Amino acid sequence: MPRNKEELASMIAQRDQISFEEAYATVNEAAADMEYAFMCGDLVMVEDILRMDLGLEPDYLDIFIC
């Protein structure tokens, strides 16, 4: 399992056959969206963003928690 956003972006780039830069931008956009949803108290949306935008299970949420 990836330990940080860079490793996650690398995994997604390989999985989706896209550039690292594109995957990293997607990860950062999703992180910003999850932070906003969290600040609004919508924890279900946080999980939905992880699943829908990144195609990941909730297990990967730890990467985004600092």
Secondary structure, 3 states (H helix, E strand, C coil): CCCCHHHHHHHHHHHHCCCHHHHHHHHHHHHHHHHHHHHCCCHHHHHHHHHHHHCCCHHHHHHHCC
